Amino acid sequence: MQALSAQLRLQRTRIGLVPTMGALHQGHASLVTLARQHSDECVVSIFVNPSQFGPNEDFAKYPRAFDSDCALAESAGATVVFAPDAPGMYPPGYNTYVSVERLTDGLCGASRPRHFRGVATVVLKFFNIVMPDFAVFGQKDAQQVLVLKRMVEDLNVPVRMMVAPTVREADGLAMSSRNAYLTPAERAAAPLIYAGLVMARQRFEAGERNSVRLAEIVEQSMSRTPLLKKEYIDIVDMVELRGLATIASSALLAVACRTQESTTRLIDNTVLGGEL
């Protein structure tokens, strides 16, 4: 991959990268389509990254469907699939990791303390291997996007970060590879997350700036079912990801919960008064 990218760059080929963990769906396809519109060669990486999973998380059962992933990537416009194995990415004696401080303390980082270290490390490795001009990420993983933007800026990484809107099912549920874990009852209940976000955004647009009241709107929507157990509903600034009592300009309203039956972790968010 590195040799191919070096050759392409000598030819002044514009390279776009879409990093994924596989189990691709139409949300990923939208990222690939956007990347292809701005590139000569579009690389999709497929790698279930062990360093971003905690000891009690779903690394072993994370869905893997390489053949169908390749087919979807190609149909969306990918020209290269880069699918390394774990020993290739983390050979014996591997000891180097990237830690982005402060931005990883809250939201998902509070319950997944080593998660973003693994994400930042593997993405920087992909940037060094693929050498893309730009990379595309989805807004659903908003904290990840902001952490990686900070990494790129702090470490002078010559890669432009592009953010694509969250792609949703017809009922509003954010597309995710983990949706496959949901029981039928959980799947029916899960759209209450986005319904709450929509109502909170509407209230914000009507003039509400109190974070507690906006968060309560989301919590009330989710409380309509016992199948969604809140992990957090937080409103934070989009630079340091610190909690806001009052929204002065723009903010990220982020949600994480676990479902009761399958214990699937779901995340979603909306940006109030701005964009990522």
C-alpha positions in Angstrom: 0.0 0.0 0.0 2.8 2.4 0.9 4.6 1.7 -2.3 1.5 2.1 -4.4 0.7 5.5 -2.7 4.2 6.7 -3.2 3.9 5.9 -6.9 0.5 7.6 -7.2 1.8 10.7 -5.5 4.7 10.9 -8.0 2.1 11.0 -10.7 0.3 13.8 -8.8 -2.7 11.6 -8.2 -5.1 12.9 -5.6 -5.8 10.2 -3.0 -8.8 10.1 -0.7 -9.0 7.7 2.3 -12.1 6.3 4.1 -10.9 4.4 7.2 -13.4 1.7 8.3 -13.6 -1.4 10.5 -15.6 -3.2 7.8 -19.2 -4.4 8.1 -19.9 -1.7 5.6 -23.4 -0.2 5.1 -24.9 2.7 3.3 -23.4 5.2 5.8 -20.0 4.0 4.8 -21.0 4.1 1.1 -21.9 7.8 1.5 -18.3 8.5 2.8 -16.8 6.6 -0.2 -19.0 8.4 -2.7 -18.0 11.8 -1.2 -14.3 10.8 -1.2 -14.5 9.6 -4.8 -15.9 13.0 -5.9 -12.8 14.7 -4.7 -10.1 12.2 -5.6 -8.5 10.3 -8.5 -8.0 7.2 -6.3 -10.2 6.4 -3.4 -8.8 4.0 -0.7 -11.0 2.2 1.7 -9.2 0.7 4.7 -10.8 -2.3 6.3 -9.3 -3.2 9.7 -11.0 -4.2 13.0 -8.5 -2.4 15.2 -7.8 -4.3 18.4 -6.2 -1.4 20.1 -9.4 0.6 20.3 -11.4 -2.2 22.1 -11.4 -2.6 25.8 -11.0 -6.0 27.5 -14.8 -6.5 27.9 -15.9 -5.1 24.6 -17.0 -6.8 21.4 -13.7 -7.2 19.4 -14.2 -11.0 19.0 -17.8 -10.7 17.8 -17.5 -7.5 15.8 -19.1 -8.3 12.4 -16.6 -9.2 9.6 -17.9 -9.6 6.0 -14.9 -9.0 3.8 -16.3 -10.1 0.4 -19.5 -8.1 0.7 -17.5 -5.1 2.1 -15.3 -5.1 -1.0 -18.3 -5.3 -3.2 -20.0 -2.4 -1.5 -16.8 -0.3 -1.5 -16.3 -0.8 -5.2 -19.9 0.0 -6.0 -19.7 3.2 -4.1 -16.5 4.2 -6.0 -13.5 2.9 -4.1 -10.6 2.0 -6.4 -8.4 0.4 -3.7 -9.1 -1.6 -0.6 -6.4 -1.8 2.0 -7.0 -4.6 4.5 -4.0 -5.3 6.7 -3.9 -7.9 9.4 -3.2 -7.2 13.1 0.4 -8.6 13.1 1.2 -6.3 10.2 -0.2 -3.2 12.0 1.1 -4.2 15.4 4.2 -6.4 15.1 5.9 -8.0 18.1 7.4 -5.4 20.3 5.0 -2.7 19.2 5.1 0.1 21.9 4.1 3.4 20.3 0.7 5.0 20.7 -0.9 8.4 20.1 -2.7 10.1 23.0 -4.8 13.2 22.5 -5.3 14.7 25.9 -8.4 16.4 27.5 -10.6 15.8 24.5 -10.7 12.1 25.3 -11.6 12.5 29.0 -15.4 12.9 28.7 -18.2 11.6 26.5 -17.3 8.1 25.2 -13.8 8.5 26.7 -15.1 8.4 30.2 -16.2 4.8 29.9 -13.7 3.7 27.2 -10.4 5.1 28.6 -8.1 3.6 26.0 -10.4 3.8 23.0 -9.3 7.0 21.5 -5.7 6.2 22.0 -6.3 3.2 19.8 -8.2 5.2 17.2 -5.7 8.0 17.0 -2.8 5.5 16.7 -4.3 3.5 13.9 -5.5 6.5 11.9 -2.1 8.1 12.1 -0.6 4.8 10.9 -3.1 4.8 8.0 -2.2 8.3 7.1 1.5 7.4 7.1 0.9 4.2 5.0 -1.7 5.5 2.5 -0.4 9.1 2.4 -3.8 10.5 1.4 -4.5 14.1 0.5 -7.7 14.0 2.6 -9.7 11.5 4.7 -13.5 11.3 5.1 -15.2 10.6 8.4 -18.9 10.5 9.5 -20.5 12.9 11.9 -22.0 10.1 13.9 -18.6 9.6 15.5 -18.4 13.3 16.5 -15.9 12.9 19.3 -13.7 10.8 17.2 -13.8 13.4 14.4 -12.8 16.2 16.8 -10.0 14.1 18.4 -8.6 13.3 15.0 -8.8 16.9 13.9 -6.8 17.9 17.0 -4.2 15.2 16.3 -3.8 16.3 12.7 -3.4 20.0 13.7 -1.1 19.3 16.7 1.2 16.9 14.8 1.3 18.8 11.5 -0.2 15.9 9.6 -0.7 17.0 5.9 -4.1 15.4 5.5 -7.3 17.4 5.1 -10.2 16.2 7.3 -13.6 16.0 5.7 -16.8 15.3 7.7 -19.9 13.8 6.1 -23.4 14.0 7.6 -24.8 11.0 9.5 -26.7 8.6 7.3 -29.9 7.4 8.9 -32.5 4.7 8.5 -36.0 5.8 7.4 -37.1 6.0 11.1 -34.1 8.2 12.0 -31.8 5.6 13.6 -28.1 6.3 12.8 -26.7 3.6 10.6 -24.1 1.6 12.5 -22.5 -1.8 12.1 -23.6 -2.6 15.7 -27.3 -2.2 14.8 -27.1 -5.8 13.7 -26.8 -6.8 17.4 -30.2 -5.2 18.3 -33.2 -7.4 19.1 -36.4 -6.7 17.2 -37.8 -4.8 20.3 -34.6 -2.8 20.7 -34.6 -1.9 17.0 -38.1 -0.6 17.3 -37.2 1.5 20.3 -33.9 2.9 19.1 -35.3 5.7 17.0 -36.3 7.5 20.2 -32.7 8.6 20.5 -32.8 10.6 17.3 -36.4 11.8 18.0 -35.1 13.4 21.2 -32.2 15.0 19.4 -34.5 16.5 16.8 -36.8 17.9 19.5 -33.8 19.4 21.4 -32.5 21.0 18.2 -35.9 22.5 17.5 -36.1 23.9 21.0 -32.5 25.3 20.5 -33.6 26.9 17.2 -36.6 28.4 19.0 -34.2 30.2 21.5 -33.5 27.7 24.3 -29.9 28.0 25.5 -29.9 26.1 28.8 -28.0 22.9 28.5 -29.9 21.1 31.3 -33.3 21.8 29.7 -32.1 20.7 26.3 -30.6 17.5 27.6 -33.8 16.7 29.5 -35.7 16.8 26.2 -33.5 13.9 24.9 -33.8 12.0 28.1 -37.6 12.3 28.2 -37.8 10.8 24.7 -35.5 7.9 25.6 -37.4 7.3 28.8 -40.4 6.3 26.8 -38.9 2.8 26.6 -37.1 0.7 29.3 -34.9 -0.8 26.6 -32.6 2.2 26.3 -30.3 2.8 29.3 -28.6 6.2 29.3 -24.8 6.3 29.6 -24.6 10.1 29.0 -26.5 13.0 27.4 -24.0 15.8 27.3 -23.7 19.3 25.7 -20.1 20.3 25.2 -18.1 22.9 23.3 -16.5 21.8 20.0 -12.9 22.7 20.8 -12.1 21.2 24.2 -15.3 19.1 24.6 -16.0 20.6 28.0 -19.5 20.7 29.4 -21.5 23.9 28.9 -24.2 25.2 31.2 -25.3 27.7 28.7 -24.8 27.7 24.9 -23.3 31.0 23.8 -22.6 30.1 20.2 -22.4 26.4 19.0 -22.3 23.1 20.8 -22.3 19.4 20.4 -25.3 17.5 21.9 -24.1 13.9 22.2 -25.8 10.8 23.5 -24.7 7.3 24.4 -26.8 4.5 25.7 -26.9 0.7 26.1 -29.8 -1.5 25.1 -31.3 -3.7 27.8 -31.6 -7.0 26.0 -28.5 -7.2 23.8 -26.4 -4.6 25.7 -25.5 -2.9 22.4 -23.9 0.5 22.8 -25.5 3.2 20.6 -24.3 6.7 20.0 -25.7 9.7 18.2 -25.4 13.5 18.2 -26.5 16.7 16.7 -24.6 20.0 16.4 -26.5 23.0 17.8 -25.7 26.3 16.0 -22.9 25.2 13.8 -21.1 22.2 12.3 -18.2 19.9 13.0 
